[in-house]
Amino acid sequence: MSRRQLLEGITAGLAVCCGWPRQAGALGGTLPPLDQAAPDFALDGVPGPRSLADFRGQWLVLYFYPRDFTEGCTIEARGFQRDLEQFHRLGSEVVGISADSADSHAEFCGSEALVYPLLSDPGGAVSRRYGSWIAPFSQRHTFLIDPDGTLRAQWLGVRPLGHSQEVLATLKEWQLKS
């Protein structure tokens, strides 16, 4: 068990024992509440600027990750790329966010053949809104946002290997409910 996983477990345990609200359990800040409007964002990136409004009418998988070209982030990005066609068939888009520059994202997309958007959040403003920031990096968190812009699911302390399939399964479950 890593130190981070231990800290997250202790924090989550304290939250349950003390009756703290669910959003207090995030190591990266206060999480936005589920079943409420997702925090807005507008960021530059690859292939260009994107905002939450650009994804209205479709499901959005919004994942935060620490750094381009690192082992875990590369595994996670490759998983989403591998499953991208399945996400698209379900009317969903995938978007990654980190503190890396748009130029770094362009190199990362080129080297890994990623065709979904990667957005640059250098100061962590958007990452903070999603409870996913411990300076100077975004934390490995993922959020599922429905076509109306409502936050439906979240993953904290993500394990990169197999994560895309986990998100895909949850997306399918939500679509059966809708």
C-alpha positions as CSV (number, residue, x, y, z in Angstrom):
1,M,0.0,0.0,0.0
2,S,1.4,3.4,-0.9
3,R,1.6,6.3,1.4
4,R,-1.0,8.2,-0.6
5,Q,-3.4,5.3,-0.5
6,L,-2.9,5.0,3.3
7,L,-3.6,8.8,3.8
8,E,-6.7,8.6,1.6
9,G,-7.9,5.6,3.5
10,I,-7.4,7.3,6.9
11,T,-9.1,10.5,5.6
12,A,-12.0,8.5,4.3
13,G,-12.3,6.5,7.5
14,L,-12.3,9.7,9.6
15,A,-15.0,11.2,7.3
16,V,-17.3,8.2,7.8
17,C,-16.6,8.1,11.6
18,C,-17.0,11.8,12.1
19,G,-20.0,12.1,9.8
20,W,-18.2,14.6,7.6
21,P,-19.8,15.3,4.2
22,R,-18.6,13.1,1.4
23,Q,-16.6,15.9,-0.3
24,A,-14.3,16.2,2.7
25,G,-12.6,12.8,1.8
26,A,-10.6,14.1,-1.2
27,L,-6.9,14.5,-0.7
28,G,-6.8,17.1,-3.4
29,G,-9.4,19.5,-1.9
30,T,-13.2,19.7,-1.7
31,L,-15.0,17.5,-4.2
32,P,-17.9,18.9,-6.1
33,P,-21.1,17.2,-4.9
34,L,-22.6,14.4,-7.0
35,D,-26.0,14.9,-8.6
36,Q,-25.3,18.7,-8.9
37,A,-24.0,20.8,-11.8
38,A,-20.4,20.0,-12.6
39,P,-18.0,22.9,-12.1
40,D,-17.5,25.0,-15.2
41,F,-14.2,25.1,-17.0
42,A,-12.7,26.8,-20.0
43,L,-9.1,25.8,-20.8
44,D,-6.6,25.8,-23.7
45,G,-5.2,22.6,-24.9
46,V,-4.9,20.1,-27.7
47,P,-6.5,20.4,-30.3
48,G,-7.6,23.8,-29.0
49,P,-9.6,25.6,-26.3
50,R,-12.5,23.7,-24.7
51,S,-15.2,24.4,-22.1
52,L,-17.8,22.4,-20.3
53,A,-20.5,24.0,-22.5
54,D,-18.8,22.4,-25.6
55,F,-19.9,18.9,-24.3
56,R,-23.5,19.7,-23.6
57,G,-25.8,17.0,-25.0
58,Q,-23.3,14.2,-24.5
59,W,-21.7,12.3,-21.7
60,L,-18.3,13.5,-20.6
61,V,-15.5,11.6,-18.9
62,L,-13.3,14.2,-17.4
63,Y,-10.1,12.8,-16.0
64,F,-7.3,14.7,-14.1
65,Y,-3.8,13.3,-14.1
66,P,-0.4,14.5,-12.8
67,R,2.0,14.7,-15.8
68,D,2.4,13.9,-19.4
69,F,5.0,11.1,-20.2
70,T,5.0,9.5,-16.7
71,E,4.4,5.8,-16.5
72,G,1.0,5.8,-14.7
73,C,-0.4,8.7,-16.8
74,T,0.7,7.1,-20.0
75,I,-1.0,3.8,-19.1
76,E,-4.2,5.7,-18.2
77,A,-4.1,7.7,-21.4
78,R,-3.5,4.7,-23.6
79,G,-6.5,2.9,-21.9
80,F,-8.8,5.8,-22.7
81,Q,-7.5,5.9,-26.3
82,R,-7.9,2.1,-26.7
83,D,-11.5,2.4,-25.5
84,L,-12.3,5.7,-27.2
85,E,-14.5,4.2,-29.9
86,Q,-16.6,2.4,-27.3
87,F,-17.0,5.7,-25.4
88,H,-18.0,7.5,-28.7
89,R,-20.6,4.8,-29.5
90,L,-22.2,5.5,-26.1
91,G,-22.4,9.2,-26.9
92,S,-19.5,10.1,-24.6
93,E,-16.3,12.2,-25.0
94,V,-13.1,11.8,-23.0
95,V,-11.1,14.8,-21.9
96,G,-7.8,14.8,-19.9
97,I,-6.6,17.7,-17.7
98,S,-3.2,18.3,-16.1
99,A,-1.0,21.2,-15.2
100,D,1.3,20.5,-18.2
101,S,1.4,23.1,-21.0
102,A,-0.5,22.8,-24.3
103,D,2.9,22.2,-26.0
104,S,3.6,19.3,-23.7
105,H,0.1,17.9,-24.4
106,A,0.8,18.2,-28.1
107,E,4.0,16.2,-27.8
108,F,2.3,13.6,-25.5
109,C,-0.7,13.2,-28.0
110,G,1.8,12.8,-30.8
111,S,4.0,10.2,-29.1
112,E,1.0,8.2,-27.8
113,A,-1.4,8.7,-30.8
114,L,-4.0,10.2,-28.6
115,V,-6.9,11.8,-30.5
116,Y,-9.1,13.0,-27.6
117,P,-8.6,16.5,-26.0
118,L,-6.0,17.2,-23.4
119,L,-6.4,20.5,-21.6
120,S,-3.8,22.6,-19.8
121,D,-4.5,23.8,-16.2
122,P,-1.1,25.3,-15.2
123,G,-2.3,27.1,-12.1
124,G,-4.7,24.3,-11.1
125,A,-7.8,26.6,-11.0
126,V,-10.0,24.0,-12.6
127,S,-8.3,21.1,-10.8
128,R,-9.1,22.9,-7.5
129,R,-12.8,23.2,-8.5
130,Y,-12.9,19.4,-8.9
131,G,-11.0,18.7,-5.6
132,S,-8.1,17.4,-7.7
133,W,-5.1,19.7,-6.9
134,I,-2.1,19.3,-4.7
135,A,0.4,21.8,-6.1
136,P,2.1,21.6,-8.5
137,F,0.0,18.7,-9.9
138,S,-3.5,17.6,-10.6
139,Q,-4.4,14.4,-8.8
140,R,-5.5,11.3,-10.5
141,H,-9.3,11.7,-10.3
142,T,-12.0,11.0,-12.9
143,F,-15.5,12.4,-13.1
144,L,-18.5,11.3,-15.2
145,I,-20.8,14.2,-16.3
146,D,-24.2,13.6,-17.9
147,P,-25.5,15.3,-21.1
148,D,-27.2,18.0,-18.9
149,G,-23.9,18.9,-17.1
150,T,-24.7,17.0,-13.9
151,L,-21.9,15.2,-12.1
152,R,-22.9,11.6,-11.8
153,A,-19.8,9.6,-10.7
154,Q,-16.3,10.1,-9.4
155,W,-13.2,8.0,-9.0
156,L,-10.5,9.0,-6.5
157,G,-7.0,7.5,-6.1
158,V,-7.4,5.9,-9.6
159,R,-5.3,3.0,-10.5
160,P,-4.3,3.6,-14.2
161,L,-4.4,0.0,-15.4
162,G,-8.0,-0.9,-16.3
163,H,-9.4,2.4,-15.2
164,S,-10.9,3.1,-18.6
165,Q,-12.9,-0.1,-18.5
166,E,-14.1,0.7,-15.0
167,V,-15.4,4.1,-16.3
168,L,-16.9,2.5,-19.4
169,A,-18.9,0.0,-17.2
170,T,-20.2,2.9,-15.0
171,L,-21.2,4.9,-18.0
172,K,-23.2,1.9,-19.3
173,E,-24.9,1.6,-16.0
174,W,-25.9,5.3,-15.9
175,Q,-27.2,5.1,-19.5
176,L,-29.5,2.1,-18.5
177,K,-30.9,4.3,-15.7
178,S,-31.6,7.2,-18.0
